[in-house]
Amino acid sequence: MREESFVSSLDFSPYVSLDWLIVLALICSGISIFALWRRGRGTLLRSALMALLLLVLANPVLLTEKRKFLDDIAVIVLDETNSQKIGRRGETASAAFGDLKSRLATIENLNVETVTVKNKTTSLLGDENGTHAFESREEALKNIPPDRIAATIFITDGQIHDVPENETEAKEAGPVHFLLTGADNEKDRVLRVVKAPTFGIVNQPLQFIIKIEDFGLTEPVQAARVTISQDGEEVAADLAQIGSELILDLTLTHGGANFFEISVDPLDGELTEKNNSAYVTVNGIRDRLQVLLVSGEPHMGERGWRNILKSDPSVDLVHFTILRPPEKQDGTPITELSLIPFPIRDLFEKKLNDFDLIIFDRYRRRGVLPSSYLHNISRYVKAGGALLEAAGPAFATPLSLYQTPLAEVLPGKPTGYIFTEGYVPTVSETGKRHPVTGLLKTNTQGSESWGRWFRMIEAEPLGGETLMTGPSDQPLLILERSGDGRVAQLLSDHAWLWGRGFEGGGPQSELLRRISHWLMKEPELEEEQLKAVVAGDNLQIQRRSLDSAPVTVTVTDPDGKVTQLSLSEGEKGEQIGSIPLQTSGLHILEDGLQKSLVAVGALNPKELHDIRASKDKIADIAKVTGGGIRWLETDGLPDFRRTKPDNRQSADYWFGLRANQNYQITGYNRQALLPPLVALILALAFLCIGWWREGR
């Protein structure tokens, strides 16, 4: 800043009020006019004396201001969004940024402010509005008046999506210049998802609509091959007409998150392949869950099973209770033996594979189900079905289901002993890490301890995982994977005591619901999980495992950068960690045993739609403000010169930096133009001259 003094104005500070000064001036004017009319001697000298007296009374003062001139500000906006990571754009922009700062730093009375534009965090959460470079500039300079800005210089590829439309405001902020990376003859192919569902019904077709667009081609291509992968495996391929919408019919194969990757073959010599793929996550929902519940006899806990299953609107429950064995003969008429005949052949032969879950509740062999049907159930489990046995006292007897073909899939072998003393069910060390039991809540009274049960069938665990134990740490709940299916054994029929609130009760409904959903392969209840979620500008990684050993997860981002992350132990079997997100796109997670995919970012980002370097979006704002546009690769940096605000601000080889000449007043001086002593001397001089003149 430089400091100078300037005479700014002439002011008056009269000794009398302005009204009196006007009255005296009128009187003096009248006397002078009358004297001139009578041709009196010495009229001019008397008039001059009166004028001098009036001037003394008016007290003229000269004001001198001390001004401090403010340095102008040149704003450099560096675009570091995703489109600037294509090819050599980033290197070119970084080199130009350093050279530009060095040049501007040598110009007197000019300060340099820099702004870096990156993709917002919301773009990583799925909400992407492109590059907001002007918004970033305004945020950085919100406390600086526009008339101090010498110029704004953008280093960008021209893909800016918030160019102001108000020409008046744009002009006030000075010239806007652009230094463009990339080249003006680029070509690119883009895959855009026009329509994609966020959820769908498992095993029901879903409709995706995509569109392929080519930019910058002199000879258009008619079609391109599109491939579709689901959860990392290619499932379909099709031929898409360029510029036309293509409808894809895809099917969800499982509940939970289904990950789809849709890709198009690259264009020869295209700018980048980053926008040739789209990643869509669709949550699978089971339409109707078919559950078959067979109760071997009426008992207190039977209603609990029915209420829990019927409370879920997505469950179609088929429930049969065997009220009497076939061998019982008491003369009761056939028409009164049951309300509904037990359709054994339909359920266990024709429609067995239609059920998602089969539950045997306190069932015992009575000759109702032939061994061939129980063998069908065993094959059904190994082929991917689900079986839950809630054992009653009969499980410890020769009438046990373990004495049937189901022994092939049951993980617990009865010893013949039944515990009948009171005990509190306990979650085992393995169970504390398993999502089925590790996240169970406290009892109805908020206590950490649950109410007691009074019966448990002792069994020897032959496989699977024991999640809950009873007396003497014997297994109470065993879960096992058998073939492609799953089996659960609950070795007690006293869970209903929790539902009744006995001794504070316990999480009966939650436990039975979690067991059922694990059997039906609910993804959130898998004991081995590896997933990630976007939280702000970080990728939070969550791993669940029954193994408590430390693990390192490998994260590969869309740019191929590999990060090794050691997870820390969290609560109830969960291991957690986070890494900062650098870019949107497909991230691959691996821990040696599991592989997981997570799509980060918006489905159709503006930033990657037409990624070619272009001056189309910025030409108008440059013209309105008098700014210039220059390609760095071919033209390099321009010369810079200081310009007056009303003059031309750019040419082919130079960019202007407006010299605004803004200043602050740091002080001022008041100097009387007619000091009293000088006025007295002049008045006496006029009187003496007047007397001398009249005395001749």
N, C-alpha and C positions, 0 to 999 in steps of 0.2 A: 504494500500500500504506500502511496505517496501522499504527502500533505502539502497543500498550497493555500494562499490567502487570495480572496477575490472581493472586489467592491461590488456589492450586490444591489444596494438601493439607497435612495435619498429619502430621509424621513423628517418629520417636523414634530417638535415637542414644545408647543407654545406655553408661554408663561401665564397667559390668561385663557379663559375658556374660548372655544371656537366662536361662540355667538358674539362675544364682545370683540373678538378680533375682526369679525365680519362687519360689525357696526362701526368700528374705528376705520376700517378700510373704506366704507361707504362715505363716512364723514370727510376723510382725507381726499377722496376722489371728488366729492362735491366742492370742497374748497379749491382744489386744483382747477376744476372746470370753471368755477366762477372767476378765479383769478385770470385764467386764460381769456375768458370772455371780456373782462374789463381791461385786458392788456396791461396787467400790473407788472411793475418791474420786479425781477428776481423770482418770477413764478416757477421757473424750472428748477432753480436751486431749492426753493421751498418744497416743491413736489418731491424732489430727490431726497430731501431730509425726512419728509414724512414716510416715504417708501422705506428708507433705511430704518426708521423707528419701528415701522410695521414688521420689517424683516427680523429685527432684533426680538420683537415680541413673539414672532412665529418660531424662532429658535431652530433653524434648519440644522439637521444632524446627518452626517454621512456614516452609514453602517458598513462595516467590513467583516465578511464571514471568513472563518477558517474551516476549510473543507478537507476531509480525508477521503480520498478516492478509493472505492472498493474494487478489489480484484474480481475480474470476471471468472466464471466457472465453466470449464469444459467437461462434459459428462461422457464417459466412455462406457458403453453397455456391451458386455461380452456375453454372447449366447453360448451356453454350455448344455443345452437341452439335448434330447436323444438324437435329433436329426443332425446335430453337429458332430456326432460320433461316427458318422459315415465316412469311409475312406480317409483322406488326409485333411478333412475339414478341421478337425480339432487341432492338429498340428499347425495348420495355416493360421487359424484364429489365435492360438496362443502366441505364435511368433509375431503376428501383427499387433497384438495387444501390448507386448513388451516394447516393440519399436515405437508405437504410437505414444505410449506414456513418456518415453525418453524424449521424443521430439517436442511434445507439448510442455514438458518441464523446463525447457530452455526459453520459452516465450515469457517476456516480462508481463507483470500484472495479470497473470492467468494461473488459476488453481485448477487442479484436475481431480475430479471425483469419478470413481469406478463403481460399476454395478455389475454383478454376475447373475445371470438368469439361469435357473435350473428348473427341471420339471417339478411341479409341486407334489407334496406328499399325497394329495388327493388322487393324483394320477396313478399312484401305486395301490390305492384302495379301490380303483375301478371308476373313478370320476375324473375324466381328462378333458380339458378345454383348450389344449394346445399351448403355444408359447405366449406368455403374457409379458412381453419385454417392456412395453410402455407402462404397464402397471407397476413393474418392479422399479422403473426409473422414478415414477411419481412418488412411490413409497420412500425411496432413498432421499429424495429432494423435497419432501413435503414442507420443510421449514425454510426453504430458500426461495425468494421471490423469482418469478419467471424472467424479470428484466435484468437479472444478474447472470443469466446463462448465456455463455458465448456461443455454444453449439452443443448438440448431442450427436455423438458418433457411435453408430451401432456396428458391431462386428458380428455378422450373422450370415445365415444362408438364405435369408429372405422369407423364411417360414414363420411369420409373426402373425398372431391371431387376435390381437387387440389394438390394431391401428386406429387412432382416434378419428372420428368423423367430423368433429367440430373444427372448422378451418380457423376461426378466430382464436380459439385457445391454442391451436397448434402454432400459429404465427407468433403469438406472444412469447412462446418459450424458445424462440430463436430457430436458426436453421437446423434441420435434421439430416445428417449425412449417413450414408450406408457404405460399409466395406464388406463386400460379399465374398464368402468362401465358396468352394465348388466351382462348377462350370455351367455355362448357359445352354449346353447341348446334351444334358443327361437324359437317360431313359430308365424307366422303372416299372415293375409289375406289382400290383397290390391286390391282396385278398381281403375282402370286407364281408363281415357277417351281418346280413340284413336282419335276420330273425333267428333267435336262439332261445329255447326255453331255459328257465332256471331250475325247474323241477319236472319230474315226470313219473309215470307209473312203470314199475318194473315189468319187463317183458311186454310192454306196449310200445308201438312205434311212435317216434317223435319226429317232428319236422323241423329241419334247419334250412334256412335260405341264405345262400352266399352269392357273392358277385365278384368277378375278376375284372380288373381294369388295368390297361396298359397306358403309360404316359410317355410322350416324347418319341414315338415311333414314326418314321417316315413311311414304312410299309407295314400296315397293321397285320397282326396275327389273328387267325380266326378262332382257335380253340386251344385249350391247355388241359393237362391231366391233373385231376384233383385226387388226393388220397386222404383217407380218414383213419385215424388210429384211436382206439379206446383203451385207456389205462396202459398205454405204451405198446399195444399190439395193433397192427394194421387190420382193419375189419372191412373196408370197402374202398373202391376207387371208381371214379367217374370222369367224364369228359365235359368240361364247361366251356360254353361259348363266351368269348371275351365281350364284356359289356352287357351281358344278359344275366338275369338271375337264374340260379340253379337250385332246385329243391332236392334236399337229401333226407331220406327216411332212415333213421337210426333207432336202435333199441337199447334200453338200459338193461344190463345183465344182472345187476345187484342193487340192493338198497344202499343208502348213503351217497357219498360223492362219487360220481362217474366222470372221469376226465377224458375229454375229447380233444384231439389235435387235428385240425384241418389244414392241409398244406397244398400248395399248387407248385407245379414244376417251374423252376426259375426261367427267366428270359435271358437269352444270350447277351452278355455284356451289360446287364442291368446294374443299377447303382448299388443295391443291397438286397439281400434275401430276408432281412429282418421282418418285412411286412408281407412275406409270402405265406405266413402261417397265422392261424388264430387258435386260441386256447379257450375252451369252454368247459366249465364245471357245471354239471347237472346233478341235482340231488335226487336220488331214486327213492320213490315211496311205494311201498307195497299196497296194492289196491285193497285186497281183502285177504286177511290171514286166516287160513282154514286150520282150525284146531279141533282135534278129537280128544275128548276127555272121557275115560272109562273108569268109573268108580266101582271097586269090587264089592262094596257094601255101603249102606248108609252109615255115616259117622259125623262127628261134630265138625271136622274140618272140611267136609265136602262142600258146604255152602261157601266157604272162603275161596276155594278155587273158582267156583262158578262166578262169584261176584267180581273177583279180580279180572277174569277174562272177559266178562260181559261189560265191564266198565270201559273197555277200549272199543271205540266205535269201529275201528278197522278190523276187528276180530269177528269171524263167523265161527261160533262155537257149536259143536255137536257133542252133546253130553248124554251118556247112558249110565245108569246105575243098576247094577245087578242085584235085584231084591231077593232072589231066591235061587239056589242051585237047581239044575235040571233033575238031579236024582231025588229031590224032595217030593214025596208022594203023600198028599193029604186030602185028596178028593176035591180040591178046588177046581171049578169049571175052567176049561181052557180060555174062555172068553174073558175071564177075570184075572188071569195070571199077570198081565201087564197092560199099561196104557198104550205103549208103542212096542211092537215086536222089534227085537234086536236084529237089525239087518246085517248079520255077520258077513255074509258073502259080498255084499255091496261095499262095505266099509274096508274090509281087510283083503280084498282081492281086486275088485273092479276099480274102486276109487281111492285106494290106499295112497297112491303117489300124488293125489290132489291135495293132501294135507301137508301143511308146513310144520306141524308139531303134533305128536301123539303123547298123551299123558296117561299113565297108569297110576291111579290114586288108590292105594291100599288094596291092590288087586291080589287075588290068590287063584291058583289053579282049581277050577271047578268043572272042567270039561266043557265050558261055554265056548272057548276059543280052541280049536284043534291046533296041534303042533305045526301043521302046514301053514296056518295063518300067522303064527308067531315067527315061523321061519321067514315068511314074507316081510314081516316087520324088521327082522334082522337085516335082510337084504336092502330094505328101504333105507335103513340108517346108513349102511355102508355106501349107498349110492348118493348120499347127500341129505337124507332126512334128519329129523330131530326127535329124540325120545327123552321123556322125563319120567322117572319112577319116584313117586312119593311112597316109601315103603311103610307097611304096617306090620303088626306082629306076625302075620303069616309069612313074611319074608324069611323068618328064622326057622321055618318048619319045612317039611317035605313038599308043602304046597307052594313053595316059593317060586317066583318067576325065574329064579336062577336055575331051577331044575327044568327049564325049557330051552328051546333054541336061542332065546334072548341072552343066554349066558355068554354068547359070542361077543356081545357088545357091551354088557354091563361091567363097569369097572370095579365094583365091590362084591366080594364073595362072602355070603353070610357064614358066621361061625356057629350059629344056633343059640347064641346067648342074647338076652334082651335086658338092657339097663332100665330099671324102673324107679331109681331114686331121682330126686330133683337135681337139676344142673342148669347152669346158664350157658347157652351156646356161645362159643368163642371163635373169633376169627383167627385163623392160623397165620403164621408169618407169610406164607405164600398168599393167603387170602387178603392180607393187608395190601398187597401190591396188585391184586386182581381188581378190575373195575366193577365186577359183579358184587363183591363183598367189601372191597376197600373203601367204598364211598357210602356205605350204609349209614343212616342217621341214627340219632339216639332214640330213646323210647318216648312215649307220648308225654311224659312228665319232664322231659329235657335232661334226664340223667344219662350219664355215660354207660350205665349198666342196664342190661335188659332183664326182662322177666324170665322165670325158670320154665323149662319143659320137664316132663316127667317120664318120657319113654324114648329110647333109642335102640335100634337094632345093631348089634355089633357086627362089623364086617371087616374083612381083610382087603385093603386097597391093592388091586392088581395092576392098576395103571391110572392115568389121569392126574389131576391136581386136587388135593384135599384143601378146600377153602375154609371149612368150618369144622370144629371138633366139639365133642361132648365130654362125657366122663372119661377119665384116664387118657385124655387126648386122643380118643378113638375118633375115626372119621365120621362126620355128620353130613357134610355136603361134598360130593365128588363130581368134578366136571372132566369129561374126556372127549377127545376127538377120535372117532372110530371111522376109518376109511375117509370118505368125503363128508360124513355126517357128524353129528354131535350127540352126546348122551350126558344126562345129569341124574345123579342119585341123591335124593334127600332121605336119609335113613331115620326118619321120625315122622309120625303123623300128628305131632303136637304143635305145629306152627300156628294153629288157630288160637292158641292161648295168647299169643302176641296181639292178634286181632281183637281179642276180647279185653285187652288192657290188663291182663292178670299181672300183678306186681309191677305195674307201670308199662307192661307190654313191650313191644318192639316193632321194628320195621317189617312186619309180615308182608304187606302188600308190595312194598318196594323190593324185598328180597325175591319173592316169587315172580314179580314182573321182570326183574333183572335176569333171573335164571332163564325165563322163557324167551326173552329177547336175545340173550346170548346164544341160546340154542338155535334161534332163527337168524343168527349171523348178523345181528345189529352191529354196524361198524364201530359205534362209540363204545361198545362193550368188549371189543377185542383186547385180549391180554397183551398182544404184541402190536404196538402201533408206532408209526413214525409219521408225523404231520407237521405242518407249519401254517401259521396265520400271519397276516400283515397287521402290524400294530404301529401306527404312525409311520415313521421312516425306518422301522426295523422289521426284520423277519424273525418272529418268535417260533422257535423249534421246540416241539413237545414229543418226547418219546416215552412210551410206556412199555415195561417189560417185567417179567417175573424174575429176571436176572438183575441183581443189584450191582453187578460189576460196572465200573466206569466205562464209558463208551465215547468214541469220537465220531462225529457225523461229518461227512463230506458234502459240501454244498457247491454245486456248479451253476453259475448264473448264465443268462442268455449269451453273454459275450465270451463264454468259455473260461472265465476266471474261477478257479477252484479255491475254496476256503475250508480249512479244517477247524472244526469247532468241538471243543470238549464240553460235554454237558455236565451240569451240576445236579445233584440229587435234590428232588423236590419232595412233595408230600405224596404218600400212598402210592408208591411205585412209579411216580412220574419223574422223568429227568428233563431238565429245561435248559435253554440257552437262546441267545439272540445274536444276530449279526446285522449291521446296517445295510439297508437296501441301496444299491447303486443305480439300478435300472429296472425297467419293467420287462415282462416276458416270462418264459418258462424257466423255473428253477428246479433242479434235480437234487433230491436228498438221498443219501445212502449211508447205512451204518454197518455194512458188511453182510447183514442178513436181510434187511428190508430196503426197499427202494420206494420212494414217494415223489410225486410230482405236485408242484403248486404253481398256478398261473398268477402272476402279479401284474396288476395294471388294468387299464380299460380294455374293453373288447375291441373297439374300433377307435384307437387314439387318433386325434387330428394330427398330432405330431408326426405320425408315420403314414398318413394317407397319401398325400402327394409330397414325397420327400425330396424332390428335385430342388436344387438351388434356383431361385427365381426372384425377379424384381417386380413381378406383377402386383403383389400385395402392398408393396411399399412405394410404388412409383408416384401415387397421388400425393402422399404426405410429403415426399421429397420435393415435388413440384410446388406445392402450396407454400412450404416454408423456405423455398429457395435452396434446398439442400442438394447434394450431389450423390450419385451412385457410382461405385467403382468396383471392378472385379479384382480381387487380390492376386489370384493366380496369374493373370495376364497383364494387369496394369500396375500392380504394386501400390504402395502408399502414395497419396498425392502430396503436393506442397500445401503449406498452411499460411494464411495471411490474415491480419486483423482488418476488419471491415467496419464501415459505418452501418448503423442499423437499417438505413433506408437504401443502402447500395446493394449491388449484386452480391450473392453469398457463395457462389460456386461457379466453376468452369470445368472443362474437361480435365485439366491437369492440376487444379488447386481447389481446396475447400476453405471457406471463410469462417473466421471466428469473430463473432460480433463484439465490437468494442462499445460497451453500453455507457461508460463514463458515469456510473452511479457513484454517489458520494454520501458521506455523513457529515453534518455540521458539528464540529467539535468545540466551537467557540466563535465570538464575534466582538468587534470593537465599535464604540460610538464616538465619533469625533465631530464637535460642533464646527460648523462652517463659518460662523460669525461670533467669535468670542466677545464677551462684554467689553474688554479693554479696546479691542479693535473697533467695535461699534462706537464706543465713546470718542475715540480719536477721529473717526470718520464724521461723527455728528458734529464735533467741535469744528472740524475742517469745513464742513458745509456751512455752519453758522458764520464762521469768520469770512468765508468767501462771500456769503450773502450780505453781511454788513459792509464789506469792502465794496461789493457791487452797488449797494444802495447808497453808499456815501459818495459816489462819484457824481 
